[in-house]
Amino acid sequence: MPLWTCFQCGAQFPDAPAPPSACLVCEDERQYVNWHGQSFLSREEMQQRYKLIWRDDLGLTGLQVEPHFAIDQRALLVREPDGCVMWDCVPLATDEAIAHVRELGGLKAIAVSHPHYYGAVADWSAAFGGVPIYLHGDDHAFVTRPSPSIVPWSSDCFAISDDIKLYRTSGHFPGATVLHWRKGANGKGALLVGDIAMVAMDRRHVSFMYSYPNYWPLGAAAVRRIADVVAPLAFDRIYGAWWDRNIAYGAKAAFDASVQRYLAAIA
């Protein structure tokens, strides 16, 4: 039986003779159902119609579905001596992309910022022997394809290694997470944020939303919590959720200034 992927958001669902009647991610108030109606693709259709590309993005290898699909985020690979950590995920895993990741040292773990980017985490984990998938437990209701490899961590901080730690910020989702890479940016530190803190088009600021497609801003208390979680972390670079949506240097000051600008704007 085929596995099914939501055409609108990229969430993957378990194998079944027919696609689901609805997508709980799209029906949530942070997303939306496709204007032409809910639709799904089988994994075989995905592999026939789409491919994965990879390229460097400010020193990290990124993976993305091509042509444009669903939310269109790209995954990032943070390399360590014992394997890569995949940050966020894409809705497809192909033999060619899996082989490329093996050349980079393979995967040792997957971590995802929030449910919109869970994608094909189960496929990627299985391709590397069932490596752990770190998803915050506060968002467990949005897991559309259960996997024994999912580790529903529940604290405010989780260490994947000495240099890679996950921090629950909340905000966009209750379990919304950022990744701090201590050795990133040539040892100055890097923060991988997905769109928990959206890198603006000027790439000098970030902003915050509860729902991006529905233009629903995040409240002051939620933004202050994000700022409080990030405050102790040292970083000079921020990686966002899409190609080149990064702040290459001076990111700590840019983040702090963005928080103050945002709070002033909504006051």
C-alpha positions as a Markdown table, in Angstrom:
| # | Residue | x | y | z |
|---|---|---|---|---|
| 1 | Met | 0.0 | 0.0 | 0.0 |
| 2 | Pro | 1.3 | 3.5 | -0.8 |
| 3 | Leu | 2.4 | 6.2 | 1.7 |
| 4 | Trp | 0.7 | 9.5 | 1.2 |
| 5 | Thr | 2.0 | 13.0 | 1.2 |
| 6 | Cys | -0.1 | 16.1 | 1.5 |
| 7 | Phe | 0.3 | 18.3 | -1.6 |
| 8 | Gln | -0.3 | 21.5 | 0.4 |
| 9 | Cys | 2.0 | 21.2 | 3.4 |
| 10 | Gly | 4.2 | 18.1 | 2.7 |
| 11 | Ala | 3.1 | 16.1 | 5.7 |
| 12 | Gln | 3.6 | 12.3 | 5.2 |
| 13 | Phe | 0.9 | 9.8 | 6.3 |
| 14 | Pro | 1.0 | 6.0 | 6.8 |
| 15 | Asp | 0.5 | 3.5 | 4.1 |
| 16 | Ala | -3.2 | 2.9 | 3.3 |
| 17 | Pro | -5.2 | 1.8 | 0.3 |
| 18 | Ala | -6.6 | 5.4 | -0.1 |
| 19 | Pro | -5.3 | 8.8 | 1.0 |
| 20 | Pro | -6.6 | 10.4 | 4.2 |
| 21 | Ser | -9.8 | 12.3 | 4.1 |
| 22 | Ala | -8.1 | 15.4 | 5.5 |
| 23 | Cys | -4.7 | 16.7 | 6.6 |
| 24 | Leu | -4.7 | 17.8 | 10.3 |
| 25 | Val | -1.7 | 20.1 | 9.6 |
| 26 | Cys | -3.6 | 22.0 | 6.9 |
| 27 | Glu | -6.8 | 22.2 | 8.9 |
| 28 | Asp | -4.9 | 23.7 | 11.9 |
| 29 | Glu | -5.4 | 27.5 | 12.2 |
| 30 | Arg | -1.7 | 28.1 | 11.4 |
| 31 | Gln | -2.0 | 26.6 | 7.9 |
| 32 | Tyr | -4.8 | 26.4 | 5.4 |
| 33 | Val | -6.5 | 23.9 | 3.1 |
| 34 | Asn | -5.6 | 24.2 | -0.6 |
| 35 | Trp | -8.0 | 26.5 | -2.4 |
| 36 | His | -8.7 | 23.7 | -4.9 |
| 37 | Gly | -9.3 | 21.2 | -2.1 |
| 38 | Gln | -7.2 | 18.7 | -0.2 |
| 39 | Ser | -5.1 | 16.4 | -2.3 |
| 40 | Phe | -2.4 | 13.8 | -1.6 |
| 41 | Leu | 0.4 | 12.2 | -3.7 |
| 42 | Ser | 1.6 | 8.6 | -3.1 |
| 43 | Arg | 5.3 | 8.2 | -2.4 |
| 44 | Glu | 5.7 | 6.7 | -5.9 |
| 45 | Glu | 4.1 | 9.8 | -7.5 |
| 46 | Met | 6.4 | 12.0 | -5.4 |
| 47 | Gln | 9.5 | 10.1 | -6.7 |
| 48 | Gln | 8.2 | 10.4 | -10.3 |
| 49 | Arg | 7.3 | 14.0 | -10.3 |
| 50 | Tyr | 10.0 | 15.5 | -7.9 |
| 51 | Lys | 13.6 | 15.2 | -7.1 |
| 52 | Leu | 16.0 | 16.4 | -4.4 |
| 53 | Ile | 18.7 | 18.9 | -5.1 |
| 54 | Trp | 21.5 | 19.8 | -2.7 |
| 55 | Arg | 24.0 | 22.7 | -2.5 |
| 56 | Asp | 26.0 | 24.7 | -0.1 |
| 57 | Asp | 24.2 | 27.4 | 1.9 |
| 58 | Leu | 26.6 | 29.5 | 3.9 |
| 59 | Gly | 28.9 | 26.5 | 4.8 |
| 60 | Leu | 26.2 | 23.9 | 5.3 |
| 61 | Thr | 24.8 | 21.5 | 2.8 |
| 62 | Gly | 21.1 | 22.0 | 2.2 |
| 63 | Leu | 18.5 | 19.6 | 0.6 |
| 64 | Gln | 15.3 | 20.8 | -1.1 |
| 65 | Val | 12.5 | 19.3 | -3.2 |
| 66 | Glu | 12.5 | 20.5 | -6.9 |
| 67 | Pro | 10.4 | 21.8 | -8.5 |
| 68 | His | 8.7 | 23.9 | -5.8 |
| 69 | Phe | 6.6 | 21.7 | -3.5 |
| 70 | Ala | 4.4 | 22.5 | -0.5 |
| 71 | Ile | 6.1 | 24.9 | 2.0 |
| 72 | Asp | 9.4 | 24.6 | 0.1 |
| 73 | Gln | 11.7 | 24.6 | 3.1 |
| 74 | Arg | 15.2 | 23.1 | 2.8 |
| 75 | Ala | 16.8 | 20.8 | 5.3 |
| 76 | Leu | 20.3 | 21.5 | 6.6 |
| 77 | Leu | 23.1 | 19.1 | 7.5 |
| 78 | Val | 25.3 | 19.9 | 10.4 |
| 79 | Arg | 28.4 | 17.7 | 10.1 |
| 80 | Glu | 30.2 | 16.1 | 13.1 |
| 81 | Pro | 32.9 | 13.5 | 13.1 |
| 82 | Asp | 30.4 | 10.7 | 13.8 |
| 83 | Gly | 27.8 | 11.8 | 11.3 |
| 84 | Cys | 25.5 | 14.6 | 10.3 |
| 85 | Val | 22.5 | 16.0 | 12.2 |
| 86 | Met | 19.7 | 16.8 | 9.7 |
| 87 | Trp | 17.9 | 20.0 | 10.8 |
| 88 | Asp | 14.4 | 20.2 | 9.6 |
| 89 | Cys | 13.3 | 17.8 | 6.9 |
| 90 | Val | 11.8 | 17.7 | 3.4 |
| 91 | Pro | 8.8 | 15.7 | 2.1 |
| 92 | Leu | 10.9 | 13.3 | 0.0 |
| 93 | Ala | 13.9 | 10.9 | 0.4 |
| 94 | Thr | 15.6 | 9.7 | -2.9 |
| 95 | Asp | 18.3 | 7.1 | -3.5 |
| 96 | Glu | 20.6 | 9.8 | -5.0 |
| 97 | Ala | 20.2 | 12.2 | -2.0 |
| 98 | Ile | 20.6 | 9.4 | 0.5 |
| 99 | Ala | 23.9 | 8.4 | -1.3 |
| 100 | His | 25.1 | 12.0 | -1.2 |
| 101 | Val | 24.4 | 12.2 | 2.6 |
| 102 | Arg | 26.4 | 8.9 | 3.0 |
| 103 | Glu | 29.3 | 10.6 | 1.3 |
| 104 | Leu | 29.1 | 13.4 | 3.9 |
| 105 | Gly | 29.4 | 10.9 | 6.7 |
| 106 | Gly | 25.8 | 9.7 | 7.0 |
| 107 | Leu | 23.1 | 10.7 | 9.4 |
| 108 | Lys | 23.3 | 10.2 | 13.2 |
| 109 | Ala | 20.1 | 12.1 | 14.1 |
| 110 | Ile | 17.3 | 14.3 | 12.8 |
| 111 | Ala | 15.8 | 17.3 | 14.6 |
| 112 | Val | 12.9 | 19.4 | 13.5 |
| 113 | Ser | 11.8 | 22.9 | 14.5 |
| 114 | His | 8.1 | 22.3 | 14.3 |
| 115 | Pro | 5.4 | 20.2 | 12.6 |
| 116 | His | 5.3 | 22.0 | 9.3 |
| 117 | Tyr | 8.7 | 20.6 | 8.6 |
| 118 | Tyr | 8.3 | 17.0 | 9.8 |
| 119 | Gly | 8.1 | 15.8 | 6.1 |
| 120 | Ala | 9.6 | 12.4 | 5.4 |
| 121 | Val | 11.5 | 12.1 | 8.7 |
| 122 | Ala | 10.5 | 8.4 | 9.0 |
| 123 | Asp | 12.0 | 7.6 | 5.5 |
| 124 | Trp | 15.2 | 9.5 | 6.3 |
| 125 | Ser | 15.6 | 7.8 | 9.6 |
| 126 | Ala | 15.0 | 4.3 | 8.1 |
| 127 | Ala | 17.5 | 4.9 | 5.3 |
| 128 | Phe | 20.2 | 5.3 | 8.0 |
| 129 | Gly | 19.3 | 2.4 | 10.2 |
| 130 | Gly | 16.6 | 4.0 | 12.3 |
| 131 | Val | 18.6 | 7.0 | 13.6 |
| 132 | Pro | 16.7 | 9.0 | 16.3 |
| 133 | Ile | 14.2 | 11.7 | 15.3 |
| 134 | Tyr | 14.1 | 14.4 | 17.9 |
| 135 | Leu | 10.6 | 16.1 | 17.9 |
| 136 | His | 9.4 | 18.0 | 20.9 |
| 137 | Gly | 6.7 | 16.1 | 22.8 |
| 138 | Asp | 4.5 | 19.2 | 23.1 |
| 139 | Asp | 3.7 | 18.8 | 19.4 |
| 140 | His | 3.0 | 15.1 | 19.4 |
| 141 | Ala | -0.5 | 15.6 | 18.2 |
| 142 | Phe | 0.8 | 16.7 | 14.8 |
| 143 | Val | 2.8 | 13.6 | 14.1 |
| 144 | Thr | 1.0 | 12.3 | 11.0 |
| 145 | Arg | 3.2 | 9.3 | 10.4 |
| 146 | Pro | 4.3 | 7.6 | 13.6 |
| 147 | Ser | 7.7 | 6.0 | 13.8 |
| 148 | Pro | 9.5 | 4.0 | 16.5 |
| 149 | Ser | 12.5 | 6.2 | 15.9 |
| 150 | Ile | 10.8 | 9.3 | 17.1 |
| 151 | Val | 12.2 | 10.6 | 20.4 |
| 152 | Pro | 9.6 | 12.9 | 22.0 |
| 153 | Trp | 11.9 | 15.0 | 24.2 |
| 154 | Ser | 10.1 | 17.0 | 26.8 |
| 155 | Ser | 12.5 | 19.4 | 28.5 |
| 156 | Asp | 13.5 | 23.0 | 27.5 |
| 157 | Cys | 16.9 | 21.8 | 26.3 |
| 158 | Phe | 18.2 | 18.6 | 24.8 |
| 159 | Ala | 21.8 | 17.9 | 23.9 |
| 160 | Ile | 22.5 | 15.9 | 20.7 |
| 161 | Ser | 26.2 | 16.3 | 21.3 |
| 162 | Asp | 28.5 | 18.6 | 23.2 |
| 163 | Asp | 28.3 | 21.1 | 20.4 |
| 164 | Ile | 24.7 | 20.7 | 19.2 |
| 165 | Lys | 21.8 | 21.4 | 21.5 |
| 166 | Leu | 18.1 | 21.9 | 21.0 |
| 167 | Tyr | 16.1 | 24.6 | 22.8 |
| 168 | Arg | 12.3 | 24.8 | 23.1 |
| 169 | Thr | 11.3 | 28.4 | 22.5 |
| 170 | Ser | 7.5 | 27.8 | 22.0 |
| 171 | Gly | 5.9 | 30.6 | 20.0 |
| 172 | His | 4.9 | 29.3 | 16.5 |
| 173 | Phe | 4.0 | 25.9 | 18.2 |
| 174 | Pro | 4.1 | 24.8 | 21.8 |
| 175 | Gly | 7.1 | 22.7 | 21.1 |
| 176 | Ala | 8.8 | 25.1 | 18.7 |
| 177 | Thr | 12.5 | 24.4 | 18.7 |
| 178 | Val | 15.8 | 26.1 | 17.6 |
| 179 | Leu | 19.2 | 24.4 | 17.2 |
| 180 | His | 22.4 | 25.9 | 18.6 |
| 181 | Trp | 25.6 | 24.8 | 17.0 |
| 182 | Arg | 28.5 | 25.9 | 19.2 |
| 183 | Lys | 31.2 | 25.4 | 16.6 |
| 184 | Gly | 29.2 | 27.1 | 13.8 |
| 185 | Ala | 30.4 | 30.2 | 12.1 |
| 186 | Asn | 34.0 | 29.4 | 12.6 |
| 187 | Gly | 33.6 | 28.8 | 16.3 |
| 188 | Lys | 31.5 | 31.9 | 16.9 |
| 189 | Gly | 28.3 | 29.9 | 17.1 |
| 190 | Ala | 25.3 | 29.5 | 14.8 |
| 191 | Leu | 21.6 | 29.4 | 15.5 |
| 192 | Leu | 19.3 | 27.3 | 13.2 |
| 193 | Val | 15.8 | 28.7 | 13.5 |
| 194 | Gly | 13.6 | 27.5 | 10.7 |
| 195 | Asp | 10.9 | 30.1 | 10.8 |
| 196 | Ile | 10.6 | 30.2 | 14.6 |
| 197 | Ala | 12.4 | 33.5 | 14.1 |
| 198 | Met | 11.8 | 34.3 | 10.4 |
| 199 | Val | 14.8 | 35.8 | 8.7 |
| 200 | Ala | 13.5 | 38.9 | 6.9 |
| 201 | Met | 14.3 | 39.6 | 3.2 |
| 202 | Asp | 16.8 | 42.3 | 4.1 |
| 203 | Arg | 18.7 | 39.5 | 6.0 |
| 204 | Arg | 19.5 | 42.0 | 8.8 |
| 205 | His | 16.4 | 41.2 | 10.9 |
| 206 | Val | 14.1 | 38.5 | 12.1 |
| 207 | Ser | 10.4 | 38.6 | 12.8 |
| 208 | Phe | 7.9 | 36.4 | 14.6 |
| 209 | Met | 4.5 | 35.0 | 13.6 |
| 210 | Tyr | 1.9 | 32.5 | 15.0 |
| 211 | Ser | 0.7 | 31.9 | 11.4 |
| 212 | Tyr | 2.6 | 33.1 | 8.4 |
| 213 | Pro | 0.1 | 32.4 | 5.6 |
| 214 | Asn | -2.8 | 33.8 | 7.7 |
| 215 | Tyr | -0.8 | 36.9 | 8.8 |
| 216 | Trp | -1.3 | 36.3 | 12.5 |
| 217 | Pro | 1.5 | 37.9 | 14.5 |
| 218 | Leu | 2.9 | 36.4 | 17.7 |
| 219 | Gly | 2.1 | 38.1 | 20.9 |
| 220 | Ala | 4.5 | 40.0 | 23.1 |
| 221 | Ala | 4.8 | 37.4 | 25.9 |
| 222 | Ala | 5.6 | 34.7 | 23.4 |
| 223 | Val | 8.3 | 36.8 | 21.7 |
| 224 | Arg | 9.8 | 37.7 | 25.1 |
| 225 | Arg | 10.0 | 34.0 | 25.9 |
| 226 | Ile | 11.9 | 33.3 | 22.7 |
| 227 | Ala | 14.2 | 36.1 | 23.5 |
| 228 | Asp | 14.8 | 34.8 | 27.0 |
| 229 | Val | 15.7 | 31.3 | 25.7 |
| 230 | Val | 18.1 | 32.7 | 23.1 |
| 231 | Ala | 19.7 | 35.3 | 25.3 |
| 232 | Pro | 22.4 | 33.0 | 26.9 |
| 233 | Leu | 23.4 | 31.5 | 23.6 |
| 234 | Ala | 26.5 | 32.7 | 21.8 |
| 235 | Phe | 26.1 | 33.0 | 18.0 |
| 236 | Asp | 27.3 | 35.1 | 15.1 |
| 237 | Arg | 25.1 | 33.5 | 12.4 |
| 238 | Ile | 21.5 | 32.6 | 11.9 |
| 239 | Tyr | 20.2 | 30.0 | 9.4 |
| 240 | Gly | 16.6 | 30.4 | 8.3 |
| 241 | Ala | 14.3 | 27.9 | 6.6 |
| 242 | Trp | 14.9 | 28.7 | 2.9 |
| 243 | Trp | 17.9 | 29.1 | 0.6 |
| 244 | Asp | 20.0 | 32.1 | 1.5 |
| 245 | Arg | 17.6 | 33.3 | 4.2 |
| 246 | Asn | 20.5 | 33.6 | 6.6 |
| 247 | Ile | 22.1 | 36.4 | 8.7 |
| 248 | Ala | 25.8 | 35.8 | 7.9 |
| 249 | Tyr | 27.4 | 37.7 | 10.7 |
| 250 | Gly | 26.4 | 39.9 | 13.6 |
| 251 | Ala | 23.4 | 37.8 | 14.1 |
| 252 | Lys | 23.2 | 38.1 | 17.9 |
| 253 | Ala | 22.9 | 41.8 | 17.8 |
| 254 | Ala | 20.5 | 41.6 | 14.9 |
| 255 | Phe | 18.3 | 39.2 | 16.8 |
| 256 | Asp | 18.2 | 41.4 | 19.9 |
| 257 | Ala | 17.5 | 44.5 | 17.9 |
| 258 | Ser | 14.7 | 42.7 | 16.0 |
| 259 | Val | 13.0 | 41.7 | 19.2 |
| 260 | Gln | 13.0 | 45.2 | 20.5 |
| 261 | Arg | 11.7 | 46.5 | 17.1 |
| 262 | Tyr | 8.9 | 43.9 | 17.0 |
| 263 | Leu | 7.8 | 44.6 | 20.6 |
| 264 | Ala | 7.7 | 48.3 | 19.9 |
| 265 | Ala | 5.7 | 47.8 | 16.8 |
| 266 | Ile | 2.9 | 45.8 | 18.4 |
| 267 | Ala | 2.8 | 47.8 | 21.7 |
